[in-house]
């Protein structure tokens, strides 16, 4: 079976959290811009622990000053973006660390917040696509 590669944002599920695999960041950015969606790139290259990861999430999304750099605050800020008529979001979480300061459980909890946010976005018809690597 030959699986067709996506050629645009329309070829991707509207509500997803998935490994980025072969999807190219620059191509995803172009697709988001062409569709009028907001593109958010969180680059965790220099992050070695939970605090640095949470700060990078806040920076990438330009969360408000009250963002507490924790998972609860992240969920609150993220789901505040799920309003009827809001532009879709395409998020790339690049170079998620795998260190003792940010282990597989912390990684799973971070991704779980994005999974949990899918429902509020779907309820108001705003696409939320999150790809990580």
LINLINQUI-V818230 format. One record per backbone hydrogen bond with DSSP energy under -1.0 kcal/mol. CO is the residue of the C=O (numbers start at 1). NH is the residue of the N-H. If there is no record, write none. Layout:
CO,NH  CO,NH
This chain:
8,11  9,12  14,128  16,130  18,132  20,23  24,28  25,29  26,30  27,31  28,32  29,33  30,34  31,35  32,37  33,36  38,90  40,92  42,94  44,47  49,53  50,54  51,55  52,56  53,57  54,58  55,59  56,60  57,61  58,63  64,67  70,74  71,75  72,76  73,77  74,78  75,79  76,80  78,81  79,82  81,83  83,86  88,38  89,129  90,40  91,131  92,42  93,133  94,44  101,50  102,99  103,107  104,108  105,109  106,110  107,111  108,112  109,113  110,114  111,115  112,116  113,117  115,118  117,121  118,122  119,123  120,124  121,126  122,125  127,89  128,16  129,91  130,18  131,93  132,20
